Amino acid sequence: MLQRSLLYPIAAWALATACLAEEPSAPLKVADNAKTAATSNEALATFQRLSAYLQSNPLDFETTFNATSDGNELYRGTGHFLLRRPNQLRADLTLGQNTYVVVSDGTVMTIANPQQKQYSQTNAPATISAAFGFFTGEIGIDSQVLNFLGVVDAVVSGSDGVKATVSGTENIGGRQCEKFTVTGSMGDDTWIAWLEKKDTPLLCKLVYRSVDGPAQTNDFRWNASPTFTATTFVYTPPEGANKVDIGTLDLAAPE
């Protein structure tokens, strides 16, 4: 089983996702590039457009992912994410043979195991990233899906010595996508992101590598015009489901 000591290689920095915080930061103009001298104007402009979209729109995307270490697959799965700032989240996930539902309406957070007909509820964390981070910490896996949203803001603001470089265009799932490499000041963490060549450069694919943890690959499909209802972020237990303490909820990390 994946050990929790290997989790969160970027820890508090990436989970403190400014793009999902309650107050978005002001956009950085390309001309004001003093803090982001290592990032080209082309890359900065693309990340600014992506950051603006993430800050001002509800998000609806599906992703497939797998994690590897030393060439060996640790786990794979799928996820469908619905996000609305500042703290509303719904994630329907498969991890190996297991399925989970994570829902936060901003007041109550629910983690459900439909196969076991069990669910647990707690006070909702203040941000979307904190809510999903709570789930991944409990199950014992690392996830770069929401972490990268914080990396986008770090590129735009130039914080933590983060820089992005562009290296051409590739076809990803029938979409023309620009390839960017994002690194931190220490070079321990690297994100290779393919962003669609459109006015809104949404993620096509993401590869994360760390010197001291597993690598992860995500492929993305986006619904650019999501429609959320009053019940989208409210968990309604199915008939026969039992509410249990988080400590007894059957959260099995993939092996």
C-alpha positions as CSV (number, residue, x, y, z in Angstrom):
1,M,0.0,0.0,0.0
2,L,1.3,3.5,-0.8
3,Q,2.8,5.0,2.3
4,R,1.6,8.3,3.5
5,S,5.1,9.5,4.2
6,L,5.5,9.8,0.4
7,L,2.6,12.2,0.0
8,Y,2.4,15.8,-0.8
9,P,5.8,16.6,-2.2
10,I,4.9,20.2,-2.7
11,A,2.9,20.3,0.5
12,A,1.5,23.6,1.7
13,W,2.7,25.7,-1.3
14,A,0.6,23.9,-3.9
15,L,-2.4,23.3,-1.7
16,A,-2.6,27.0,-0.8
17,T,-4.2,27.5,-4.2
18,A,-4.6,31.2,-4.7
19,C,-6.8,30.6,-7.7
20,L,-9.3,28.9,-5.5
21,A,-9.0,31.2,-2.5
22,E,-11.8,33.5,-1.6
23,E,-10.1,36.7,-2.9
24,P,-8.4,36.2,-6.3
25,S,-5.2,38.2,-6.8
26,A,-5.0,41.0,-9.4
27,P,-3.8,39.9,-12.9
28,L,-0.2,40.5,-13.6
29,K,0.5,42.5,-16.8
30,V,3.0,41.0,-19.2
31,A,4.9,44.3,-19.2
32,D,5.3,44.1,-15.4
33,N,7.6,41.0,-15.7
34,A,10.2,41.8,-13.2
35,K,9.3,38.9,-10.8
36,T,8.9,36.5,-13.7
37,A,12.0,37.2,-15.7
38,A,12.7,33.5,-16.1
39,T,9.3,33.0,-17.7
40,S,8.9,34.1,-21.3
41,N,6.2,36.7,-22.2
42,E,4.5,34.0,-24.4
43,A,4.3,31.5,-21.5
44,L,3.2,34.2,-19.0
45,A,0.4,35.5,-21.3
46,T,-0.9,31.9,-21.7
47,F,-0.9,31.3,-18.0
48,Q,-2.5,34.6,-17.3
49,R,-5.4,33.7,-19.6
50,L,-5.7,30.3,-17.9
51,S,-5.6,31.8,-14.4
52,A,-8.3,34.4,-15.3
53,Y,-10.6,31.6,-16.5
54,L,-10.0,29.5,-13.4
55,Q,-10.7,32.4,-11.1
56,S,-13.9,33.6,-12.7
57,N,-15.7,30.5,-13.9
58,P,-17.2,27.3,-12.5
59,L,-15.2,24.3,-13.5
60,D,-16.4,21.0,-14.9
61,F,-13.7,18.5,-16.1
62,E,-13.0,14.8,-16.3
63,T,-9.6,13.3,-15.9
64,T,-7.9,9.9,-16.2
65,F,-4.7,9.4,-14.2
66,N,-2.0,7.0,-13.2
67,A,0.9,7.1,-10.8
68,T,4.2,5.3,-11.2
69,S,7.4,4.9,-9.2
70,D,10.6,3.6,-10.8
71,G,8.6,2.5,-13.8
72,N,6.1,0.5,-11.8
73,E,2.5,1.5,-11.7
74,L,1.2,2.3,-8.2
75,Y,-2.4,3.1,-9.1
76,R,-4.7,4.5,-11.8
77,G,-8.2,5.9,-11.8
78,T,-10.6,8.5,-13.1
79,G,-12.3,11.5,-11.7
80,H,-15.1,13.9,-12.6
81,F,-14.7,17.2,-10.9
82,L,-17.3,20.0,-10.5
83,L,-15.9,23.1,-8.8
84,R,-17.3,26.5,-7.8
85,R,-15.3,29.0,-5.8
86,P,-14.6,29.5,-3.1
87,N,-15.4,26.2,-1.4
88,Q,-17.9,24.1,-3.4
89,L,-16.7,20.7,-4.8
90,R,-18.1,17.5,-6.1
91,A,-15.7,14.7,-7.2
92,D,-16.8,11.3,-8.4
93,L,-13.7,9.1,-8.4
94,T,-12.6,5.6,-9.2
95,L,-9.3,4.3,-7.8
96,G,-8.6,0.8,-8.9
97,Q,-11.6,-1.3,-8.1
98,N,-13.0,1.3,-5.6
99,T,-15.3,4.3,-6.1
100,Y,-15.7,7.4,-3.9
101,V,-17.7,10.6,-3.9
102,V,-16.4,13.8,-2.3
103,V,-18.9,16.6,-1.9
104,S,-18.6,20.0,-0.2
105,D,-21.3,22.6,-0.2
106,G,-19.1,25.1,1.7
107,T,-20.6,24.1,5.1
108,V,-20.7,20.3,5.2
109,M,-18.1,18.1,3.5
110,T,-19.1,14.5,2.7
111,I,-16.9,11.5,1.8
112,A,-18.9,8.5,0.6
113,N,-18.0,5.0,-0.3
114,P,-21.0,3.9,-2.5
115,Q,-19.8,0.3,-2.7
116,Q,-19.9,-0.1,1.1
117,K,-23.0,2.1,1.5
118,Q,-21.1,4.3,4.0
119,Y,-20.5,8.0,4.2
120,S,-18.9,10.4,6.7
121,Q,-19.5,14.1,7.2
122,T,-17.5,16.9,8.8
123,N,-17.2,20.7,8.7
124,A,-16.2,21.9,5.2
125,P,-12.7,23.3,4.9
126,A,-12.4,26.9,3.8
127,T,-11.2,26.1,0.2
128,I,-11.7,23.5,-2.5
129,S,-8.1,22.4,-2.4
130,A,-8.2,21.9,1.4
131,A,-11.3,19.8,1.0
132,F,-9.9,17.5,-1.6
133,G,-6.6,17.4,0.2
134,F,-8.3,16.1,3.3
135,F,-9.8,13.2,1.3
136,T,-6.5,12.3,-0.4
137,G,-4.7,12.5,2.9
138,E,-7.2,10.1,4.5
139,I,-7.0,7.6,1.6
140,G,-3.2,7.8,1.3
141,I,-2.6,9.0,-2.2
142,D,-1.1,12.0,-3.9
143,S,-3.1,14.1,-6.4
144,Q,-1.8,16.7,-8.7
145,V,-5.2,17.6,-10.2
146,L,-5.9,20.6,-7.9
147,N,-2.3,21.2,-7.0
148,F,-1.6,22.4,-10.5
149,L,-4.2,25.1,-10.2
150,G,-2.0,26.6,-7.5
151,V,1.0,26.2,-9.8
152,V,-0.8,28.3,-12.4
153,D,-1.0,31.2,-10.0
154,A,2.6,30.8,-8.9
155,V,3.7,31.2,-12.6
156,V,1.6,34.3,-13.0
157,S,2.8,35.9,-9.8
158,G,6.4,34.7,-10.1
159,S,6.4,33.4,-6.5
160,D,8.7,30.7,-5.1
161,G,11.0,31.1,-8.1
162,V,8.5,29.2,-10.3
163,K,9.2,29.5,-14.1
164,A,7.5,28.2,-17.2
165,T,9.0,27.6,-20.6
166,V,7.2,26.7,-23.9
167,S,8.5,24.0,-26.1
168,G,6.3,23.6,-29.2
169,T,2.9,22.2,-30.1
170,E,1.6,18.7,-30.0
171,N,-1.6,16.9,-30.8
172,I,-3.2,15.5,-27.6
173,G,-6.5,13.6,-28.1
174,G,-7.2,15.4,-31.4
175,R,-6.5,18.9,-29.9
176,Q,-3.6,21.2,-30.7
177,C,-1.9,21.9,-27.4
178,E,1.1,23.9,-26.5
179,K,3.7,22.2,-24.3
180,F,5.0,24.0,-21.2
181,T,7.5,22.9,-18.6
182,V,7.1,24.4,-15.1
183,T,9.8,24.1,-12.5
184,G,10.3,25.5,-8.9
185,S,13.4,27.3,-7.7
186,M,14.9,24.1,-6.3
187,G,14.1,22.0,-9.4
188,D,12.7,19.2,-7.2
189,D,9.2,19.3,-8.8
190,T,8.5,19.5,-12.5
191,W,5.1,19.8,-14.2
192,I,4.8,19.3,-18.0
193,A,1.5,20.8,-19.1
194,W,-0.1,20.7,-22.5
195,L,-2.6,23.7,-22.8
196,E,-5.0,23.9,-25.7
197,K,-4.2,26.5,-28.3
198,K,-7.3,28.6,-27.9
199,D,-8.3,31.9,-26.3
200,T,-8.9,29.8,-23.1
201,P,-5.9,27.5,-22.8
202,L,-7.5,24.7,-20.8
203,L,-5.4,21.7,-19.7
204,C,-5.1,18.8,-22.2
205,K,-2.6,16.8,-20.3
206,L,-0.4,17.1,-17.2
207,V,2.7,15.1,-16.2
208,Y,4.2,15.6,-12.7
209,R,7.6,14.4,-11.6
210,S,9.3,14.7,-8.3
211,V,12.8,13.7,-7.1
212,D,11.4,12.1,-4.0
213,G,7.9,10.7,-4.9
214,P,5.8,9.0,-7.5
215,A,5.2,10.5,-11.0
216,Q,1.7,11.2,-12.1
217,T,0.0,11.6,-15.5
218,N,-3.4,13.2,-16.1
219,D,-5.4,13.5,-19.2
220,F,-8.3,16.1,-19.3
221,R,-11.6,16.6,-20.9
222,W,-13.5,19.9,-20.2
223,N,-17.1,21.0,-20.2
224,A,-16.6,24.7,-21.0
225,S,-20.3,25.6,-20.2
226,P,-21.2,23.7,-17.0
227,T,-24.7,24.0,-15.5
228,F,-24.9,23.6,-11.7
229,T,-28.2,23.2,-9.8
230,A,-29.1,23.9,-6.2
231,T,-28.3,20.3,-5.4
232,T,-25.1,19.8,-7.3
233,F,-23.0,20.3,-4.2
234,V,-25.4,18.7,-1.7
235,Y,-25.0,15.1,-0.8
236,T,-28.1,13.0,-0.5
237,P,-27.5,9.6,1.0
238,P,-28.9,6.7,-1.1
239,E,-31.4,4.4,0.6
240,G,-29.7,2.1,3.0
241,A,-26.5,4.1,3.4
242,N,-25.0,4.4,6.9
243,K,-23.4,7.5,8.3
244,V,-20.1,6.6,10.1
245,D,-17.1,8.3,11.6
246,I,-14.3,9.1,9.2
247,G,-12.0,6.7,11.1
248,T,-14.3,3.8,10.4
249,L,-15.1,4.7,6.8
250,D,-13.7,2.1,4.5
251,L,-11.1,4.2,2.5
252,A,-8.8,1.7,0.8
253,A,-5.8,3.1,-0.9
254,P,-5.1,1.2,-4.2
255,E,-2.3,-1.4,-4.0
